[in-house]
Amino acid sequence: MIDTRFSPIIMAKGLHKSYPSGEDRVSPLQGIDITLNKGQFVAIMGPSGSGKSTLLHILGCLDRPDKGSYCFNGRDTALIDDDALSILRASRIGFVFQTYNLIPQCTLMENIAMPFLYHPEPPDNAREIALLSLQKVGLAERSMHRPDQLSGGEMQRAAIARALVVNPLLILADEPTGNLDAENSRGILKIFKEMNENGTSLVVVTHDHGVARAADRVLYINDGRINE
């Protein structure tokens, strides 16, 4: 039997991406190559504006490159239509955004269970699974609170709980410890490490050298290119 644990979950070749900026265009990605095997934990570092978030959006199938190829878990994303990509994101990828992206009108329980609305096979016990995810980040007692009743650190932990809820193959995180104190940062990093040890692949954009030290690999992005 072939061991697939170390087969690539991410294979990106020659990624280019540019955006209009006034009369000019900015090009944060200028030929990015990156391969991530299943079960790896990769940290991405670099100065502000270097393209780290743009790269995450492409790896998470939230955006498409202008040029280059990207295969996720063996599938060429260029051959997948937008509806199928939405299903793939909902069932295989967990996101932790820098700005939380929690819905203010919904309780934490409802926010954490939100990915199941787009899941191809939503479980009957979605609320129980959401509560378990909240327990992992220490927020079970706040399940009926709304985001405006939480601190910034609690909202970040809630965003992480939402990423964990579908038991994804890949977690993409943009500064996941940026709004947390040292104790909570260690707790979140411990959760990430436990998930990684159980087979979940991680790509984390960070300025936190403690997070980078915990990763298997550290990639530095600058001037649109990556160095390891």
MARVEX-523497 format. One record per atom (N, C-alpha, C): x, y, z; chain. Coordinates in steps of 0.1 Angstrom, whole numbers. Example, Ala and Ser with C-alpha at 12.3 -4.5 7.8 and 13.67 -1.06 7.14 Angstrom:
// residues 2
+-------+-------+-------+-------+
!    c1 !    c2 !    c3 ! kette !
+-------+-------+-------+-------+
!   132 !   -57 !    78 !     A !
!   123 !   -45 !    78 !     A !
!   132 !   -33 !    78 !     A !
!   128 !   -22 !    71 !     A !
!   137 !   -11 !    71 !     A !
!   129 !     0 !    79 !     A !
+-------+-------+-------+-------+
//
This chain:
// residues 228
+-------+-------+-------+-------+
!    c1 !    c2 !    c3 ! kette !
+-------+-------+-------+-------+
!     9 !   -12 !     0 !     A !
!     0 !     0 !     0 !     A !
!     9 !    13 !     0 !     A !
!     5 !    23 !    -8 !     A !
!    13 !    35 !    -9 !     A !
!    10 !    44 !     3 !     A !
!    20 !    49 !    10 !     A !
!    18 !    58 !    21 !     A !
!    16 !    72 !    16 !     A !
!     4 !    77 !    18 !     A !
!     0 !    91 !    12 !     A !
!     3 !   102 !    22 !     A !
!     8 !    98 !    34 !     A !
!     9 !   109 !    44 !     A !
!    18 !   120 !    40 !     A !
!    28 !   116 !    32 !     A !
!    38 !   126 !    28 !     A !
!    37 !   130 !    13 !     A !
!    26 !   128 !     7 !     A !
!    23 !   133 !    -6 !     A !
!    19 !   147 !    -5 !     A !
!    21 !   155 !   -16 !     A !
!    18 !   169 !   -15 !     A !
!     3 !   172 !   -13 !     A !
!     0 !   181 !    -4 !     A !
!   -14 !   187 !    -4 !     A !
!   -14 !   200 !   -11 !     A !
!    -3 !   207 !   -12 !     A !
!    -1 !   220 !   -19 !     A !
!    10 !   218 !   -29 !     A !
!     7 !   221 !   -42 !     A !
!    18 !   222 !   -52 !     A !
!    15 !   235 !   -60 !     A !
!    23 !   245 !   -58 !     A !
!    21 !   258 !   -65 !     A !
!    33 !   260 !   -73 !     A !
!    32 !   264 !   -86 !     A !
!    43 !   266 !   -95 !     A !
!    41 !   280 !  -102 !     A !
!    51 !   288 !  -101 !     A !
!    51 !   301 !  -109 !     A !
!    39 !   310 !  -106 !     A !
!    34 !   311 !   -94 !     A !
!    23 !   319 !   -91 !     A !
!    26 !   334 !   -93 !     A !
!    18 !   341 !  -101 !     A !
!    18 !   355 !  -102 !     A !
!     5 !   361 !   -99 !     A !
!     5 !   373 !   -92 !     A !
!    -7 !   380 !   -89 !     A !
!    -4 !   395 !   -89 !     A !
!   -13 !   403 !   -95 !     A !
!   -11 !   417 !   -95 !     A !
!   -25 !   424 !   -93 !     A !
!   -25 !   436 !   -88 !     A !
!   -37 !   443 !   -85 !     A !
!   -35 !   458 !   -90 !     A !
!   -46 !   464 !   -95 !     A !
!   -45 !   478 !   -99 !     A !
!   -43 !   487 !   -86 !     A !
!   -35 !   497 !   -88 !     A !
!   -32 !   507 !   -77 !     A !
!   -31 !   521 !   -84 !     A !
!   -42 !   528 !   -84 !     A !
!   -42 !   540 !   -91 !     A !
!   -40 !   537 !  -106 !     A !
!   -31 !   544 !  -112 !     A !
!   -28 !   542 !  -126 !     A !
!   -18 !   531 !  -128 !     A !
!   -12 !   525 !  -118 !     A !
!    -2 !   515 !  -118 !     A !
!    -8 !   502 !  -114 !     A !
!     0 !   491 !  -113 !     A !
!    -3 !   478 !  -108 !     A !
!     7 !   474 !   -98 !     A !
!     3 !   468 !   -87 !     A !
!    13 !   462 !   -77 !     A !
!    13 !   447 !   -80 !     A !
!    24 !   441 !   -78 !     A !
!    26 !   427 !   -81 !     A !
!    32 !   420 !   -69 !     A !
!    23 !   416 !   -59 !     A !
!    29 !   410 !   -47 !     A !
!    35 !   396 !   -49 !     A !
!    30 !   389 !   -59 !     A !
!    35 !   376 !   -62 !     A !
!    41 !   376 !   -76 !     A !
!    54 !   372 !   -77 !     A !
!    61 !   373 !   -90 !     A !
!    69 !   360 !   -92 !     A !
!    61 !   349 !   -93 !     A !
!    67 !   336 !   -96 !     A !
!    70 !   328 !   -83 !     A !
!    59 !   325 !   -75 !     A !
!    60 !   318 !   -63 !     A !
!    59 !   303 !   -66 !     A !
!    69 !   295 !   -60 !     A !
!    69 !   281 !   -60 !     A !
!    68 !   276 !   -46 !     A !
!    58 !   267 !   -43 !     A !
!    57 !   262 !   -29 !     A !
!    51 !   248 !   -30 !     A !
!    57 !   239 !   -23 !     A !
!    51 !   225 !   -21 !     A !
!    50 !   222 !    -6 !     A !
!    39 !   218 !    -2 !     A !
!    36 !   214 !    12 !     A !
!    31 !   200 !    12 !     A !
!    39 !   191 !    19 !     A !
!    34 !   177 !    20 !     A !
!    23 !   176 !    31 !     A !
!    15 !   166 !    30 !     A !
!     5 !   164 !    40 !     A !
!    11 !   162 !    54 !     A !
!     6 !   169 !    64 !     A !
!    11 !   168 !    77 !     A !
!    22 !   178 !    81 !     A !
!    26 !   186 !    72 !     A !
!    36 !   196 !    75 !     A !
!    30 !   209 !    81 !     A !
!    39 !   216 !    88 !     A !
!    35 !   228 !    95 !     A !
!    45 !   239 !    89 !     A !
!    40 !   248 !    81 !     A !
!    49 !   258 !    75 !     A !
!    45 !   272 !    80 !     A !
!    55 !   280 !    84 !     A !
!    53 !   294 !    88 !     A !
!    58 !   302 !    76 !     A !
!    51 !   313 !    73 !     A !
!    55 !   322 !    63 !     A !
!    57 !   336 !    69 !     A !
!    69 !   341 !    67 !     A !
!    73 !   354 !    73 !     A !
!    77 !   364 !    62 !     A !
!    77 !   376 !    66 !     A !
!    81 !   387 !    56 !     A !
!    75 !   400 !    60 !     A !
!    80 !   411 !    54 !     A !
!    76 !   424 !    58 !     A !
!    61 !   427 !    53 !     A !
!    55 !   437 !    59 !     A !
!    42 !   440 !    56 !     A !
!    41 !   444 !    41 !     A !
!    31 !   440 !    34 !     A !
!    29 !   443 !    20 !     A !
!    37 !   434 !    11 !     A !
!    43 !   423 !    16 !     A !
!    52 !   415 !     8 !     A !
!    44 !   404 !     0 !     A !
!    31 !   403 !     3 !     A !
!    23 !   393 !    -5 !     A !
!    19 !   381 !     3 !     A !
!    21 !   381 !    16 !     A !
!    18 !   369 !    25 !     A !
!     3 !   366 !    24 !     A !
!    -5 !   376 !    26 !     A !
!   -20 !   374 !    27 !     A !
!   -25 !   370 !    13 !     A !
!   -19 !   376 !     2 !     A !
!   -23 !   373 !   -11 !     A !
!   -20 !   358 !   -14 !     A !
!    -9 !   353 !   -10 !     A !
!    -5 !   339 !   -12 !     A !
!   -15 !   330 !    -4 !     A !
!   -19 !   334 !     8 !     A !
!   -28 !   326 !    16 !     A !
!   -42 !   325 !     9 !     A !
!   -46 !   336 !     3 !     A !
!   -59 !   336 !    -4 !     A !
!   -59 !   327 !   -16 !     A !
!   -48 !   326 !   -23 !     A !
!   -47 !   317 !   -34 !     A !
!   -46 !   302 !   -29 !     A !
!   -38 !   300 !   -19 !     A !
!   -37 !   286 !   -14 !     A !
!   -50 !   281 !    -8 !     A !
!   -58 !   291 !    -3 !     A !
!   -71 !   287 !     2 !     A !
!   -83 !   288 !    -8 !     A !
!   -79 !   290 !   -20 !     A !
!   -89 !   290 !   -31 !     A !
!   -99 !   301 !   -30 !     A !
!   -95 !   312 !   -23 !     A !
!  -104 !   324 !   -22 !     A !
!  -101 !   333 !   -34 !     A !
!   -90 !   331 !   -40 !     A !
!   -86 !   339 !   -52 !     A !
!   -78 !   330 !   -62 !     A !
!   -77 !   334 !   -74 !     A !
!   -70 !   326 !   -84 !     A !
!   -58 !   334 !   -89 !     A !
!   -47 !   328 !   -92 !     A !
!   -35 !   335 !   -97 !     A !
!   -38 !   340 !  -111 !     A !
!   -30 !   351 !  -115 !     A !
!   -31 !   355 !  -128 !     A !
!   -23 !   346 !  -138 !     A !
!   -13 !   340 !  -132 !     A !
!    -5 !   330 !  -140 !     A !
!     1 !   320 !  -131 !     A !
!     4 !   308 !  -136 !     A !
!     9 !   298 !  -128 !     A !
!    -1 !   287 !  -125 !     A !
!     3 !   276 !  -118 !     A !
!    -6 !   265 !  -115 !     A !
!    -7 !   263 !  -100 !     A !
!   -18 !   258 !   -95 !     A !
!   -20 !   255 !   -81 !     A !
!   -28 !   242 !   -80 !     A !
!   -23 !   232 !   -75 !     A !
!   -30 !   219 !   -72 !     A !
!   -32 !   217 !   -57 !     A !
!   -44 !   215 !   -53 !     A !
!   -47 !   212 !   -39 !     A !
!   -51 !   198 !   -37 !     A !
!   -44 !   191 !   -29 !     A !
!   -47 !   177 !   -26 !     A !
!   -49 !   169 !   -39 !     A !
!   -40 !   171 !   -49 !     A !
!   -40 !   164 !   -62 !     A !
!   -49 !   169 !   -72 !     A !
!   -57 !   180 !   -70 !     A !
!   -66 !   185 !   -79 !     A !
!   -61 !   199 !   -84 !     A !
!   -61 !   200 !   -97 !     A !
!   -57 !   213 !  -104 !     A !
!   -69 !   223 !  -102 !     A !
!   -67 !   233 !   -94 !     A !
!   -78 !   243 !   -91 !     A !
!   -83 !   250 !  -103 !     A !
!   -74 !   251 !  -113 !     A !
!   -78 !   259 !  -125 !     A !
!   -90 !   251 !  -132 !     A !
!   -91 !   238 !  -130 !     A !
!  -101 !   230 !  -136 !     A !
!  -114 !   229 !  -128 !     A !
!  -115 !   236 !  -116 !     A !
!  -126 !   235 !  -107 !     A !
!  -134 !   248 !  -108 !     A !
!  -147 !   247 !  -110 !     A !
!  -155 !   259 !  -111 !     A !
!  -157 !   265 !   -97 !     A !
!  -163 !   277 !   -97 !     A !
!  -164 !   285 !   -84 !     A !
!  -173 !   278 !   -74 !     A !
!  -184 !   271 !   -79 !     A !
!  -192 !   264 !   -70 !     A !
!  -185 !   252 !   -63 !     A !
!  -178 !   245 !   -71 !     A !
!  -171 !   233 !   -66 !     A !
!  -159 !   238 !   -56 !     A !
!  -153 !   249 !   -59 !     A !
!  -143 !   255 !   -51 !     A !
!  -149 !   259 !   -37 !     A !
!  -161 !   264 !   -37 !     A !
!  -168 !   267 !   -24 !     A !
!  -170 !   255 !   -16 !     A !
!  -174 !   244 !   -22 !     A !
!  -176 !   232 !   -15 !     A !
!  -162 !   227 !    -9 !     A !
!  -152 !   227 !   -18 !     A !
!  -139 !   223 !   -13 !     A !
!  -134 !   231 !    -1 !     A !
!  -136 !   244 !    -2 !     A !
!  -131 !   253 !     9 !     A !
!  -139 !   249 !    22 !     A !
!  -152 !   247 !    21 !     A !
!  -160 !   244 !    32 !     A !
!  -157 !   231 !    39 !     A !
!  -153 !   221 !    31 !     A !
!  -151 !   208 !    37 !     A !
!  -137 !   204 !    39 !     A !
!  -127 !   211 !    33 !     A !
!  -113 !   206 !    34 !     A !
!  -103 !   217 !    40 !     A !
!  -108 !   230 !    40 !     A !
!   -98 !   240 !    44 !     A !
!  -104 !   248 !    56 !     A !
!   -96 !   251 !    66 !     A !
!  -100 !   259 !    77 !     A !
!   -92 !   273 !    76 !     A !
!   -99 !   284 !    78 !     A !
!   -93 !   297 !    77 !     A !
!   -93 !   304 !    91 !     A !
!   -82 !   311 !    94 !     A !
!   -82 !   320 !   105 !     A !
!   -77 !   333 !   100 !     A !
!   -87 !   343 !    99 !     A !
!   -84 !   356 !    93 !     A !
!   -79 !   365 !   104 !     A !
!   -71 !   375 !    99 !     A !
!   -65 !   384 !   108 !     A !
!   -76 !   393 !   115 !     A !
!   -87 !   396 !   107 !     A !
!   -97 !   404 !   112 !     A !
!  -109 !   396 !   117 !     A !
!  -107 !   384 !   120 !     A !
!  -117 !   375 !   126 !     A !
!  -128 !   370 !   117 !     A !
!  -135 !   380 !   110 !     A !
!  -146 !   377 !   101 !     A !
!  -157 !   370 !   108 !     A !
!  -160 !   373 !   120 !     A !
!  -172 !   368 !   127 !     A !
!  -184 !   376 !   124 !     A !
!  -196 !   370 !   123 !     A !
!  -208 !   377 !   120 !     A !
!  -214 !   383 !   133 !     A !
!  -215 !   396 !   134 !     A !
!  -218 !   402 !   146 !     A !
!  -232 !   399 !   151 !     A !
!  -242 !   396 !   143 !     A !
!  -256 !   393 !   147 !     A !
!  -257 !   379 !   152 !     A !
!  -247 !   370 !   150 !     A !
!  -248 !   356 !   154 !     A !
!  -241 !   353 !   167 !     A !
!  -245 !   343 !   175 !     A !
!  -238 !   339 !   186 !     A !
!  -225 !   332 !   182 !     A !
!  -217 !   329 !   192 !     A !
!  -205 !   322 !   189 !     A !
!  -208 !   308 !   184 !     A !
!  -218 !   301 !   190 !     A !
!  -222 !   288 !   186 !     A !
!  -226 !   289 !   171 !     A !
!  -234 !   299 !   167 !     A !
!  -238 !   300 !   153 !     A !
!  -226 !   303 !   144 !     A !
!  -217 !   312 !   148 !     A !
!  -205 !   315 !   140 !     A !
!  -197 !   303 !   138 !     A !
!  -195 !   295 !   148 !     A !
!  -186 !   283 !   147 !     A !
!  -192 !   273 !   138 !     A !
!  -205 !   271 !   139 !     A !
!  -212 !   261 !   130 !     A !
!  -214 !   266 !   116 !     A !
!  -211 !   279 !   113 !     A !
!  -214 !   284 !   100 !     A !
!  -208 !   276 !    88 !     A !
!  -195 !   271 !    89 !     A !
!  -190 !   263 !    78 !     A !
!  -199 !   251 !    74 !     A !
!  -207 !   246 !    83 !     A !
!  -215 !   235 !    79 !     A !
!  -226 !   238 !    70 !     A !
!  -230 !   251 !    69 !     A !
!  -240 !   256 !    59 !     A !
!  -235 !   253 !    45 !     A !
!  -222 !   253 !    43 !     A !
!  -217 !   251 !    29 !     A !
!  -210 !   237 !    28 !     A !
!  -212 !   229 !    38 !     A !
!  -206 !   216 !    37 !     A !
!  -214 !   206 !    29 !     A !
!  -208 !   198 !    20 !     A !
!  -216 !   189 !    12 !     A !
!  -224 !   179 !    20 !     A !
!  -220 !   175 !    32 !     A !
!  -227 !   166 !    40 !     A !
!  -227 !   171 !    54 !     A !
!  -235 !   181 !    57 !     A !
!  -235 !   186 !    71 !     A !
!  -240 !   176 !    81 !     A !
!  -233 !   175 !    93 !     A !
!  -237 !   165 !   103 !     A !
!  -250 !   170 !   110 !     A !
!  -257 !   160 !   115 !     A !
!  -269 !   163 !   123 !     A !
!  -266 !   169 !   136 !     A !
!  -254 !   167 !   141 !     A !
!  -250 !   172 !   155 !     A !
!  -240 !   184 !   153 !     A !
!  -243 !   193 !   144 !     A !
!  -234 !   204 !   141 !     A !
!  -232 !   213 !   153 !     A !
!  -242 !   215 !   161 !     A !
!  -241 !   224 !   173 !     A !
!  -232 !   217 !   184 !     A !
!  -233 !   204 !   185 !     A !
!  -224 !   197 !   195 !     A !
!  -210 !   197 !   190 !     A !
!  -208 !   196 !   177 !     A !
!  -194 !   197 !   172 !     A !
!  -188 !   211 !   174 !     A !
!  -197 !   221 !   172 !     A !
!  -193 !   235 !   174 !     A !
!  -189 !   237 !   188 !     A !
!  -197 !   232 !   197 !     A !
!  -194 !   234 !   212 !     A !
!  -180 !   227 !   215 !     A !
!  -178 !   215 !   210 !     A !
!  -165 !   209 !   212 !     A !
!  -153 !   217 !   207 !     A !
!  -155 !   223 !   195 !     A !
!  -145 !   232 !   190 !     A !
!  -142 !   244 !   199 !     A !
!  -153 !   249 !   204 !     A !
!  -152 !   261 !   214 !     A !
!  -145 !   256 !   227 !     A !
!  -147 !   244 !   231 !     A !
!  -140 !   239 !   243 !     A !
!  -125 !   238 !   241 !     A !
!  -121 !   235 !   228 !     A !
!  -107 !   234 !   226 !     A !
!  -100 !   247 !   227 !     A !
!  -107 !   258 !   225 !     A !
!  -100 !   271 !   227 !     A !
!  -105 !   278 !   239 !     A !
!  -111 !   271 !   248 !     A !
!  -115 !   277 !   261 !     A !
!  -126 !   286 !   261 !     A !
!  -136 !   285 !   252 !     A !
!  -147 !   294 !   251 !     A !
!  -161 !   288 !   252 !     A !
!  -161 !   276 !   257 !     A !
!  -174 !   269 !   257 !     A !
!  -185 !   277 !   265 !     A !
!  -180 !   283 !   276 !     A !
!  -190 !   291 !   284 !     A !
!  -195 !   304 !   278 !     A !
!  -188 !   307 !   266 !     A !
!  -193 !   319 !   259 !     A !
!  -201 !   316 !   247 !     A !
!  -205 !   304 !   245 !     A !
!  -211 !   299 !   233 !     A !
!  -223 !   308 !   229 !     A !
!  -231 !   313 !   238 !     A !
!  -243 !   321 !   235 !     A !
!  -240 !   336 !   234 !     A !
!  -228 !   340 !   236 !     A !
!  -224 !   354 !   235 !     A !
!  -222 !   358 !   220 !     A !
!  -224 !   371 !   217 !     A !
!  -221 !   376 !   204 !     A !
!  -207 !   382 !   204 !     A !
!  -202 !   384 !   192 !     A !
!  -188 !   389 !   191 !     A !
!  -185 !   402 !   198 !     A !
!  -195 !   411 !   198 !     A !
!  -193 !   424 !   205 !     A !
!  -192 !   423 !   220 !     A !
!  -195 !   411 !   225 !     A !
!  -194 !   409 !   239 !     A !
!  -180 !   402 !   243 !     A !
!  -172 !   401 !   233 !     A !
!  -159 !   394 !   236 !     A !
!  -147 !   404 !   234 !     A !
!  -136 !   400 !   240 !     A !
!  -124 !   408 !   238 !     A !
!  -118 !   404 !   225 !     A !
!  -108 !   412 !   221 !     A !
!  -101 !   409 !   208 !     A !
!   -95 !   395 !   208 !     A !
!   -89 !   391 !   219 !     A !
!   -83 !   378 !   221 !     A !
!   -93 !   367 !   220 !     A !
!  -104 !   369 !   226 !     A !
!  -115 !   359 !   226 !     A !
!  -121 !   357 !   211 !     A !
!  -122 !   369 !   204 !     A !
!  -127 !   368 !   190 !     A !
!  -117 !   360 !   182 !     A !
!  -104 !   362 !   184 !     A !
!   -94 !   354 !   177 !     A !
!   -95 !   339 !   180 !     A !
!   -97 !   336 !   192 !     A !
!   -98 !   322 !   196 !     A !
!  -111 !   316 !   190 !     A !
!  -122 !   324 !   189 !     A !
!  -134 !   320 !   182 !     A !
!  -132 !   317 !   167 !     A !
!  -124 !   326 !   161 !     A !
!  -121 !   324 !   147 !     A !
!  -113 !   311 !   145 !     A !
!  -104 !   308 !   154 !     A !
!   -97 !   295 !   153 !     A !
!  -106 !   283 !   155 !     A !
!  -115 !   284 !   165 !     A !
!  -125 !   274 !   167 !     A !
!  -133 !   271 !   154 !     A !
!  -137 !   282 !   147 !     A !
!  -144 !   280 !   135 !     A !
!  -136 !   273 !   124 !     A !
!  -123 !   276 !   124 !     A !
!  -114 !   269 !   114 !     A !
!  -113 !   254 !   118 !     A !
!  -114 !   250 !   131 !     A !
!  -112 !   237 !   135 !     A !
!  -124 !   228 !   133 !     A !
!  -136 !   234 !   131 !     A !
!  -149 !   227 !   133 !     A !
!  -151 !   216 !   123 !     A !
!  -146 !   218 !   110 !     A !
!  -148 !   208 !   100 !     A !
!  -137 !   198 !    99 !     A !
!  -128 !   198 !   109 !     A !
!  -117 !   189 !   109 !     A !
!  -110 !   189 !    96 !     A !
!  -105 !   200 !    92 !     A !
!  -100 !   202 !    78 !     A !
!   -87 !   195 !    75 !     A !
!   -84 !   193 !    63 !     A !
!   -71 !   187 !    59 !     A !
!   -60 !   198 !    60 !     A !
!   -64 !   211 !    58 !     A !
!   -54 !   222 !    58 !     A !
!   -60 !   234 !    66 !     A !
!   -52 !   240 !    74 !     A !
!   -55 !   252 !    81 !     A !
!   -46 !   263 !    76 !     A !
!   -52 !   274 !    72 !     A !
!   -45 !   286 !    68 !     A !
!   -48 !   297 !    78 !     A !
!   -37 !   302 !    84 !     A !
!   -39 !   312 !    95 !     A !
!   -31 !   325 !    92 !     A !
!   -37 !   336 !    93 !     A !
!   -31 !   349 !    91 !     A !
!   -29 !   356 !   105 !     A !
!   -17 !   355 !   110 !     A !
!   -14 !   361 !   123 !     A !
!   -23 !   356 !   134 !     A !
!   -24 !   343 !   136 !     A !
!   -34 !   337 !   145 !     A !
!   -32 !   341 !   160 !     A !
!   -19 !   345 !   163 !     A !
!   -17 !   349 !   177 !     A !
!   -15 !   364 !   179 !     A !
!   -17 !   371 !   168 !     A !
!   -14 !   385 !   168 !     A !
!   -22 !   393 !   179 !     A !
!   -34 !   389 !   183 !     A !
!   -41 !   397 !   193 !     A !
!   -42 !   390 !   206 !     A !
!   -34 !   380 !   208 !     A !
!   -34 !   372 !   221 !     A !
!   -22 !   375 !   230 !     A !
!   -25 !   374 !   243 !     A !
!   -14 !   375 !   252 !     A !
!    -5 !   362 !   251 !     A !
!     6 !   362 !   259 !     A !
!    15 !   351 !   258 !     A !
!     9 !   338 !   262 !     A !
!     1 !   338 !   273 !     A !
!    -5 !   325 !   277 !     A !
!   -15 !   320 !   267 !     A !
!   -23 !   328 !   262 !     A !
!   -33 !   324 !   252 !     A !
!   -26 !   320 !   239 !     A !
!   -15 !   327 !   235 !     A !
!    -8 !   323 !   223 !     A !
!    -2 !   309 !   225 !     A !
!     3 !   306 !   236 !     A !
!     9 !   293 !   238 !     A !
!    -2 !   282 !   237 !     A !
!   -14 !   286 !   243 !     A !
!   -25 !   276 !   242 !     A !
!   -30 !   273 !   228 !     A !
!   -30 !   284 !   220 !     A !
!   -35 !   282 !   206 !     A !
!   -24 !   275 !   198 !     A !
!   -11 !   278 !   201 !     A !
!    -1 !   271 !   194 !     A !
!    -1 !   256 !   197 !     A !
!    -4 !   253 !   210 !     A !
!    -5 !   239 !   214 !     A !
!   -16 !   232 !   207 !     A !
!   -28 !   239 !   204 !     A !
!   -39 !   233 !   197 !     A !
!   -34 !   230 !   182 !     A !
!   -28 !   240 !   176 !     A !
!   -23 !   238 !   163 !     A !
!   -13 !   226 !   162 !     A !
!    -4 !   225 !   172 !     A !
!     6 !   214 !   172 !     A !
!    -1 !   201 !   173 !     A !
!   -12 !   200 !   182 !     A !
!   -19 !   187 !   184 !     A !
!   -26 !   183 !   171 !     A !
!   -32 !   193 !   164 !     A !
!   -39 !   190 !   151 !     A !
!   -29 !   186 !   141 !     A !
!   -17 !   192 !   141 !     A !
!    -7 !   189 !   131 !     A !
!    -2 !   175 !   134 !     A !
!     0 !   171 !   146 !     A !
!     4 !   158 !   150 !     A !
!    -6 !   147 !   146 !     A !
!   -19 !   151 !   145 !     A !
!   -29 !   142 !   141 !     A !
!   -31 !   142 !   126 !     A !
!   -23 !   150 !   118 !     A !
!   -23 !   149 !   104 !     A !
!   -28 !   161 !    96 !     A !
!   -32 !   171 !   104 !     A !
!   -37 !   184 !    97 !     A !
!   -25 !   192 !    92 !     A !
!   -25 !   196 !    80 !     A !
!   -14 !   205 !    75 !     A !
!   -17 !   219 !    79 !     A !
!    -6 !   227 !    81 !     A !
!    -8 !   241 !    86 !     A !
!     1 !   250 !    78 !     A !
!    -5 !   261 !    74 !     A !
!     3 !   272 !    68 !     A !
!    -1 !   285 !    76 !     A !
!     9 !   291 !    83 !     A !
!     6 !   302 !    92 !     A !
!    15 !   314 !    88 !     A !
!     9 !   325 !    85 !     A !
!    16 !   337 !    83 !     A !
!    17 !   344 !    97 !     A !
!    30 !   348 !   100 !     A !
!    32 !   352 !   113 !     A !
!    44 !   362 !   114 !     A !
!    44 !   371 !   124 !     A !
!    56 !   378 !   127 !     A !
!    62 !   373 !   141 !     A !
!    55 !   363 !   146 !     A !
!    58 !   357 !   159 !     A !
!    69 !   347 !   158 !     A !
!    81 !   349 !   163 !     A !
!    92 !   340 !   161 !     A !
!    89 !   327 !   169 !     A !
!    81 !   328 !   180 !     A !
!    78 !   316 !   187 !     A !
!    70 !   306 !   178 !     A !
!    60 !   312 !   171 !     A !
!    52 !   304 !   161 !     A !
!    62 !   298 !   151 !     A !
!    71 !   306 !   145 !     A !
!    80 !   301 !   135 !     A !
!    89 !   290 !   140 !     A !
!    93 !   291 !   152 !     A !
!   102 !   280 !   158 !     A !
!    94 !   267 !   159 !     A !
!    81 !   268 !   161 !     A !
!    73 !   256 !   162 !     A !
!    71 !   249 !   149 !     A !
!    73 !   256 !   138 !     A !
!    70 !   250 !   125 !     A !
!    81 !   241 !   120 !     A !
!    77 !   232 !   110 !     A !
!    87 !   224 !   104 !     A !
!    96 !   231 !    94 !     A !
!    90 !   241 !    88 !     A !
!    97 !   249 !    78 !     A !
!    93 !   264 !    79 !     A !
!   102 !   273 !    76 !     A !
!    99 !   287 !    76 !     A !
!   103 !   292 !    62 !     A !
!    93 !   299 !    56 !     A !
!    95 !   305 !    43 !     A !
!    94 !   320 !    44 !     A !
!   104 !   327 !    38 !     A !
!   104 !   341 !    38 !     A !
!   100 !   347 !    24 !     A !
!    90 !   355 !    24 !     A !
!    86 !   361 !    12 !     A !
!    89 !   376 !    12 !     A !
!    95 !   380 !     1 !     A !
!    99 !   394 !    -1 !     A !
!   101 !   397 !   -16 !     A !
!    97 !   409 !   -20 !     A !
!    98 !   412 !   -34 !     A !
!    91 !   402 !   -43 !     A !
!    80 !   396 !   -39 !     A !
!    73 !   387 !   -47 !     A !
!    78 !   373 !   -49 !     A !
!    88 !   370 !   -41 !     A !
!    94 !   357 !   -42 !     A !
!    97 !   351 !   -28 !     A !
!    99 !   337 !   -28 !     A !
!   100 !   330 !   -16 !     A !
!   114 !   324 !   -14 !     A !
!   120 !   326 !    -2 !     A !
!   132 !   319 !     1 !     A !
!   129 !   310 !    14 !     A !
!   136 !   299 !    15 !     A !
!   134 !   290 !    26 !     A !
!   146 !   291 !    36 !     A !
+-------+-------+-------+-------+
//
